Amino acid sequence: MKIGIIGLGNLGRSLCSGLVRSGVSPEDIIAYNRTASVCESARERFGIDASGDLCRTVASSDVVFLVVKGYVYEELAERIPAGAYDGKTVVSFMAGVAPERLEVLCPGAEIVVAMPTVSIADCTGIIAYTRAPAPVSELLQDLGYSFETSYDGVVKAAAYAACGLGFAAYLLGAYEDAGRSLGFSADDCAKITDMLFSTALKRGDFGKIVSEVATKGGATERGVLHMDETGVPQAVSDAVRLAYEKMS
Ligand SMILES: NC(=O)c1ccc[n+]([C@@H]2O[C@H](COP(=O)([O-])OP(=O)(O)OC[C@H]3O[C@@H](n4cnc5c(N)ncnc54)[C@H](OP(=O)(O)O)[C@@H]3O)[C@@H](O)[C@H]2O)c1
């Protein structure tokens, strides 16, 4: 199966990396990117066929991943000849472009809408996707934790998982900052933050951990109460909801 990739930005390069790591032969990957230097570095780094030839990328592929912004693909689609997508599968990673619009932009293709995290690069991505043919579903499964859902589920996953990677990093960064404000070195903050969050994740049952650590009248309880009073849980929930609303 030949895999085409339109767009070698952050996510397109992550996809190349993940596909190659998951065992897809670089010879089976062909990519289009506007900027020649990006194509050159992708050829060197991944061993794939990358060029500025959009039509050849589509014509040579069985499955085409769309990894540019929606408004960019609207322009690119005008350069793709009629019939080019007949019998192919298009997997759109483009936030905010509904399946009905993709059917117009890629006539003749079977449409899959998917939303990955950039961590597909090392096959630890989270990918929500709409119904897909078995070979495409297998490709996505190999890139991390993948699950099939409705289009609305994909949009929700974009907020909760794809944006969520940024939210998670933001919270970890805030914890590191808190350590620095107490005078710890950057290295110690990074190490302590890593160990605290990893341990909490490994142990699971977050409510139980909080109650074990936050003894009645103690220092942890004071900090937790402060987070409750200042609306930290609500702020996290609002961030996910606002991201969802922006995309829906
Ligand atoms: N990053 C994420 O975590 C993430 C997660 C889920 C979904 N997505 C979706 O993935 C898509 C790409 O995101 P990204 O983060 O990879 O963006 P990015 O790093 O900014 O890459 C943008 C890509 O679009 C190309 N491009 C921009 N303007 C163009 C034009 N006028 N004509 C042709 N190509 C053009 C760029 O090519 P040049 O090299 O020539 O500039 C580059 O390949 C978006 O639709 C986004 O919603 C991203």
The ligand as a MOL file (V3000), in Angstrom:
LIG
                    3D

  0  0  0     0  0            999 V3000
M  V30 BEGIN CTAB
M  V30 COUNTS 48 52 0 0 0
M  V30 BEGIN ATOM
M  V30 1 N 0.3560 20.0480 15.4240 0
M  V30 2 C -0.5620 19.2880 16.0140 0
M  V30 3 O -0.4100 18.8790 17.1890 0
M  V30 4 C -1.8010 18.8550 15.2670 0
M  V30 5 C -2.6500 17.8900 15.8590 0
M  V30 6 C -3.7850 17.4860 15.1680 0
M  V30 7 C -4.0790 18.0330 13.9300 0
M  V30 8 N -3.2530 18.9750 13.3830 0 CHG=1
M  V30 9 C -3.5800 19.5050 12.0480 0
M  V30 10 O -2.5240 19.2210 11.1580 0
M  V30 11 C -2.4600 20.2260 10.1580 0
M  V30 12 C -1.0170 20.7000 10.0490 0
M  V30 13 O -0.6010 21.1840 11.3080 0
M  V30 14 P 0.9500 21.3620 11.6680 0
M  V30 15 O 1.0170 21.5510 13.1310 0
M  V30 16 O 1.7590 20.2910 11.0180 0 CHG=-1
M  V30 17 O 1.2380 22.7570 10.9370 0
M  V30 18 P 2.6510 23.3970 10.5170 0
M  V30 19 O 3.7710 22.7890 11.2700 0
M  V30 20 O 2.4720 24.8650 10.5760 0
M  V30 21 O 2.8150 22.9370 8.9870 0
M  V30 22 C 2.0650 23.5380 7.9780 0
M  V30 23 C 2.2170 22.7920 6.6760 0
M  V30 24 O 1.3860 23.4340 5.7180 0
M  V30 25 C 2.1740 23.8280 4.6110 0
M  V30 26 N 1.6700 25.0530 3.9980 0
M  V30 27 C 1.3680 26.2210 4.6280 0
M  V30 28 N 0.8870 27.1190 3.7360 0
M  V30 29 C 0.9100 26.5040 2.5210 0
M  V30 30 C 0.5300 26.8870 1.2120 0
M  V30 31 N 0.0130 28.1120 0.9570 0
M  V30 32 N 0.6590 25.9870 0.2190 0
M  V30 33 C 1.1680 24.7530 0.4420 0
M  V30 34 N 1.5380 24.3050 1.6690 0
M  V30 35 C 1.4060 25.1790 2.6890 0
M  V30 36 C 3.5860 24.0110 5.1590 0
M  V30 37 O 4.5000 23.9090 4.1120 0
M  V30 38 P 5.8920 24.7360 4.1000 0
M  V30 39 O 6.9370 23.8060 4.6700 0
M  V30 40 O 6.1130 25.0340 2.6620 0
M  V30 41 O 5.6920 25.9880 4.9160 0
M  V30 42 C 3.6390 22.8210 6.1220 0
M  V30 43 O 3.8600 21.6190 5.4210 0
M  V30 44 C -3.4720 21.3030 10.5420 0
M  V30 45 O -4.6450 21.1530 9.7830 0
M  V30 46 C -3.7550 21.0110 12.0090 0
M  V30 47 O -5.1010 21.3340 12.3610 0
M  V30 48 C -2.1050 19.4000 14.0150 0
M  V30 END ATOM
M  V30 BEGIN BOND
M  V30 1 1 1 2
M  V30 2 2 2 3
M  V30 3 1 2 4
M  V30 4 1 4 5
M  V30 5 2 4 48
M  V30 6 2 5 6
M  V30 7 1 6 7
M  V30 8 2 7 8
M  V30 9 1 8 9
M  V30 10 1 8 48
M  V30 11 1 9 10
M  V30 12 1 9 46
M  V30 13 1 10 11
M  V30 14 1 11 12
M  V30 15 1 11 44
M  V30 16 1 12 13
M  V30 17 1 13 14
M  V30 18 2 14 15
M  V30 19 1 14 16
M  V30 20 1 14 17
M  V30 21 1 17 18
M  V30 22 2 18 19
M  V30 23 1 18 20
M  V30 24 1 18 21
M  V30 25 1 21 22
M  V30 26 1 22 23
M  V30 27 1 23 24
M  V30 28 1 23 42
M  V30 29 1 24 25
M  V30 30 1 25 26
M  V30 31 1 25 36
M  V30 32 1 26 27
M  V30 33 1 26 35
M  V30 34 2 27 28
M  V30 35 1 28 29
M  V30 36 1 29 30
M  V30 37 2 29 35
M  V30 38 1 30 31
M  V30 39 2 30 32
M  V30 40 1 32 33
M  V30 41 2 33 34
M  V30 42 1 34 35
M  V30 43 1 36 37
M  V30 44 1 36 42
M  V30 45 1 37 38
M  V30 46 2 38 39
M  V30 47 1 38 40
M  V30 48 1 38 41
M  V30 49 1 42 43
M  V30 50 1 44 45
M  V30 51 1 44 46
M  V30 52 1 46 47
M  V30 END BOND
M  V30 END CTAB
M  END
